[in-house]
Amino acid sequence: MNIVNIAAYRFVSLDDLPRLRTELKGRCLSLQLKGTVLLAPEGINLFLAGGADSVATFIAGMNADARFCGMGYKHSTSAEQPFNRMLVKLKKEIISMGVPAINPAEQPAPALAARTLKAWLDAGRDVVLLDTRNQYEIRLGSFRTATHLDIDTFRSFPDAAAQLDESLKDRTVVTFCTGGIRCEKAAPLLKAYGFKRVFQLEGGILKYFEEVGDAHFNGECFVFDRRVALNGRLEDAGTVQCFNCLSPVSLEEQRSAAYVADVSCPHCAKGKPVKRLAA
């Protein structure tokens, strides 16, 4: 386990993006890091992996910039480098929802710490856990009592959320996702829809696993790299992606007669349409 994986994001107003792109790519290449950094006028979103010293140096450099100081990094380790190359991309949004009026930097919902959420769930507190992820991610695992929206991309979230039962608007809602970025954007949208008490799970499922394990969570968490999914100990869960349709295939599904390595899986064998995975 000699590779350190980090994920972080921040909604913050950025300008001069081409210069920042060149600067960050040069820094990552010099540190022999691989992964992806997304830059947009609304902020930064990154997934990187490399040696422990290189990762520490990168974080120190980011902390020297007031715009990125103190970002909440999620850490995990792996035996191999999970990324093929180093990319820094300029985008319209660091996570695409398609609602320009929602600006989390100016309209933040309260963040709920992982330990606080666990305490609420331990006590049986009335809370609506709203999973903002895609259906193929949810199929691998989610909180036991979570509400799911059956969406294929985050751009479908606004329409799906508008169809939620009106009675939920008077209850406490906690949005969650993989690392926090989607739930941070979803929470202010829900507030705009009239939901009265909305929180976002700080750091998402990965930070929850890091701090309290998989309490109240069933299954694994899908991640967008070669590891595919992590268990509650932030270890590679053994899940793979189907060569044909790219659906995540759990260890149990790999035992199915419908699974043929590098050919097909139980999902495309059922005649489901081939979809390319996206956040």
N, C-alpha and C positions, 0 to 999 in steps of 0.2 A: 504494500500500500504506500508507494512512494510518490504518487501524483496527488496534488491537492487541487480540488475543484471548488471554484467560487462562483456565486451568482449574486448579483446586486442590481439595483435600479434606483433612479430618483427622478421624480417629476420636478424639473427646474427649468426656467427659461434659458435657452441657449442660443447664441448667435455665432457667426463666423464658423459654421460647421465644417467647411472644407479644411480649414486650418487645424481644428481640433481633431478631425479624422486623421490627418497626416501625423500629428503629434502622438496620438494614442497608438496608432498602428506601429510607428517607429519604436515606441517604448515597449510594446508587447513583443515585437520581433527581437529586440535587443535582449529581452529577458527569456526568450525561447518559450513564450506562452502561446497556446493555441486556443481557439474558440471564436466567439462572435461578440462584437460590440455594436449596438444599434444606437445611432444618434439622431435626434429630431429636435425641432424647435421646442418641444414639450419636455425633453429630458434625455436620459441615458438608460440603457438596459444592457447588461453584459453577462456573459457566461464564459469563463476562462479556466484553463487548467495548465499546470506545470509544476516545477519543483517548488518545495516549500519556501526556500529563500527568495526565489523569483516572485512568487505570489506575494510574499510579505513586502518586498521592495515595490511591487506594483501598487499595493494598497497604501503604502506610505506616500508614494507619489500622488495618488488620488487625494489623500487626506491633506496634502499641501495646497490643494485648490479649494477655495472656500465653497465653490459650487458643489463639490463632491465630498467634502469632509464629513466623516461620520456615517457614510452609507452603511446600511445594515447588510453585511455580507453573510451569506449562507455557505458553510463549509462542509465538504465531504471528501473522502479519499477514494482512490481507485488504484488497481494494480497497473493499469495501462492508461495511456493518453486517450481520452474519449472523443477528441476532436481531430479532424484531418488537417486543418489549416487554420490560419489566423485571418479573420475578416473584420473589417470595420465598415459598416454600411450607413449611409445617410437615408433616412426614411421620413415620411410625413408624420407618422406617429411611432412611438416606441412600442406600443401595443395597439393594434388597429381595432377601433370600435366604431368609427365613422360618425361620431357625434361631436363636432368641433366645439359646441358650447360647453362641454364638460372639460374642466381644467382642474385636475386634482391638486395642483400646486396652489390654486386659489380657493378651491372648494373641498378641502380635505374632510373625510369622515374620521371619527376617532379610531385610533388603532388599538386593537385588543391583543395583549401579550398572550403567548401560548399558554403560560402557566395559569393565567386568569381564565382562559377558555376551559382548560382542563378542570379547574376548580368549579366553574359553573356547571360543567357536565357531570362531574362527580356528585355535585349537590342536587342534580336533577332539575336545575333551573330551566324555566320555559324560555327556549331560545330557538330561533329558526336558523339552521346552518344552510346557507345558500351556496351551492357549488357552482362557480362561474366557469368551470372548465368544459371542454368538449366531451361528447359522449364516449369516444374511444378511450379517453383518459379515465373517465369515471368507471368504465367497465372493469378496469384493473383494481380500483379501490377508491374508497371515500369514507367520510365519517358515517357512522351507522345510521344516524337519524337525518342525514342531509336531504335537502330538497334539490332535485336535479331538473334541468331545463331541456334536456335532449337537443342540444345544439351541436353543429359540426364545426363552427368557427366562432370566435369571439364577436365578430361583426354581427352575428345573429342574436347576441345577448340583449340588445335594447328591445327588439320586438318580442322576444320570449319573456323578458322581465315584465313587459307591459301587460302580459296575459296572466300574471300571478294573481292568486285569489286576493280580493280586496281586504279580507280579514287579516292578512299578514301585515298590513300597513300599521296596525296598532300594536304589533308584537315586536320584541327585540330581534333584529336580524343581524347575523354575522356572515359577511361574505368571505369566501376563501378560494384560493387557487394554489398553484404549485409553489411560487415564490413570492407572491404578494402583489405583483404588478396588475393583474387583471382585477383582483378584488378591490384594489385601491381606486381603480377607474370605475368599477361597477357601483361602489358604495355611493358616491355623489350622484350618480344617475338615479339610483333608487330614491335618494332624498328628493331629487327633482320630480320624481313620480309620486311623491306624497308619503313615502315611508317615513315614520317619525323617529324611530330609534334604530340607526344603522351603524354597525361597526365593521371594520375590516380586520381580518386576522393578520397581525403583524408578521411579515416574513413568510406567510403562507404555510403550506404543509411541510416544506423542507425545514423551516425554522421550528415548527411544532415538533417534528421528529427529532431535531437536534436537541431540543430542550426537555421534552417530556416523553419521547418515544411514540408508540402508536396507540396509546390509550384512547379508547372510543373510536378507533379507526380500523376498518377492515381492509385487508389487501395491501397493495403497493401503490407508490406514487410514480406516475409516468414522468420521465424527464426527456428533454429534447437533445439527447446525445447518444453515443453508442451503447451506453449502459441500459437504455430504454426505460428501466424502472428500478426504484430503490425501495427497500423494505424499511420498517420503522427504526432500524439501527443504521440507516443510511448506507446499507450495503447493496451491491448489485443483486437484484432479485432473480436473475436468470431468465427474465423475459426477453424475447427476441422480437424483431419486426419481420412480418411476412415479406418475402422477396417480391411477391406479385402485387399485393394491395397495400403494403406498408402498415397494416393493422398490427398493434401489439399483440403478441401471442404468449400467454402465461405458461409456466411450467406444466400446469395441468392440461392446458390446451395442446401443448406439444406432444402429449401422450395420446392424443386423439388420432384415429385412423385417417382423419381428413387432413392432418398436418403432414406435408411433405416438404422437407427442408429445401430451400431455394426454388420451390415450385409454387406451393399454395398453402392455405391454412383453413381452419374451420369457418372463417368469416367469408372469404371469397368463394369457398366451396359451396356455401349456401346461396350463391348467386347475388350477394350484395354488391352494389356498385363500387368500383375501385375509386378510392379517394386519396388524395395526397394530404398528409397530415400538416395542419397549420395551427397556430395558437388561436 
